[in-house]
Amino acid sequence: MNRIFNAIRRAGFRRGPQRIVGGIAGGLAQSLHMNVWLVRLLILVASLLPVVGIGAYLIAWVLTPWQDGSIPLERSLGGRSIGR
């Protein structure tokens, strides 16, 4: 499992500092060089698609690293903790 989490970290995508809920839109906006509110609007529209939108957001939320590199799924499985 560590190889998977390390590969996610190496991808360079992080939750954005401009977060309201999970920071996913902020991270996407920062990576794509887009306005954060436009990305939030697109995520909101995508969430209207029952399985695809909400499911994709939940998967992104569990696998996207915080700014310090910790991944929520990894922490819940007893792996790396914050600040390590």
Secondary structure per residue as TSV (DSSP state, phi and psi in degrees):
chain	resnum	aa	ss	phi	psi
A	1	M	-	360.0	-33.3
A	2	N	H	-59.9	-35.7
A	3	R	H	-63.1	-38.9
A	4	I	H	-65.8	-47.7
A	5	F	H	-65.9	-37.6
A	6	N	H	-66.6	-36.4
A	7	A	H	-65.1	-38.2
A	8	I	H	-63.4	-43.4
A	9	R	H	-63.2	-40.7
A	10	R	H	-66.9	-21.2
A	11	A	T	-62.9	-21.8
A	12	G	-	88.4	-5.0
A	13	F	-	-83.5	130.9
A	14	R	-	-131.3	158.3
A	15	R	-	-65.2	139.0
A	16	G	-	-74.7	154.3
A	17	P	S	-71.3	-21.1
A	18	Q	S	-90.3	75.2
A	19	R	-	-109.4	147.1
A	20	I	S	-112.2	-50.6
A	21	V	S	-110.1	-77.2
A	22	G	S	-112.7	-7.4
A	23	G	S	84.5	3.8
A	24	I	H	-66.4	-46.8
A	25	A	H	-63.9	-39.6
A	26	G	H	-63.0	-41.6
A	27	G	H	-67.0	-42.4
A	28	L	H	-63.3	-43.9
A	29	A	H	-61.7	-41.4
A	30	Q	H	-66.2	-42.4
A	31	S	H	-68.3	-38.1
A	32	L	H	-92.1	-0.9
A	33	H	T	55.8	48.3
A	34	M	-	-119.8	165.8
A	35	N	-	-68.3	132.8
A	36	V	H	-64.0	-33.9
A	37	W	H	-70.9	-31.4
A	38	L	H	-66.7	-42.8
A	39	V	H	-64.6	-41.2
A	40	R	H	-61.3	-40.8
A	41	L	H	-63.3	-43.3
A	42	L	H	-64.0	-38.4
A	43	I	H	-66.8	-39.2
A	44	L	H	-62.6	-43.8
A	45	V	H	-64.2	-41.6
A	46	A	H	-65.3	-29.0
A	47	S	T	-70.3	-14.6
A	48	L	T	-71.6	-18.3
A	49	L	S	-84.1	106.9
A	50	P	H	-47.1	-59.2
A	51	V	H	-85.7	-44.9
A	52	V	H	-65.0	-53.8
A	53	G	H	-66.0	-54.6
A	54	I	H	-69.0	-41.6
A	55	G	H	-62.8	-44.0
A	56	A	H	-64.6	-39.3
A	57	Y	H	-65.7	-42.8
A	58	L	H	-64.0	-40.5
A	59	I	H	-64.2	-44.6
A	60	A	H	-62.2	-39.0
A	61	W	H	-64.8	-38.1
A	62	V	H	-78.0	-28.2
A	63	L	H	-102.9	-12.4
A	64	T	S	-83.2	126.5
A	65	P	-	-68.5	149.5
A	66	W	-	-74.6	175.9
A	67	Q	T	-60.1	-28.8
A	68	D	T	-85.1	0.0
A	69	G	S	94.0	-5.6
A	70	S	-	-78.7	142.3
A	71	I	-	-111.7	127.4
A	72	P	H	-54.2	-43.3
A	73	L	H	-64.1	-41.3
A	74	E	H	-63.6	-42.3
A	75	R	H	-64.2	-39.9
A	76	S	H	-69.3	-24.1
A	77	L	T	-87.1	3.6
A	78	G	T	88.2	19.1
A	79	G	-	-87.6	-139.7
A	80	R	-	-57.0	135.7
A	81	S	-	-101.1	171.6
A	82	I	T	-62.1	137.3
A	83	G	T	80.6	3.3
A	84	R	-	-87.2	360.0
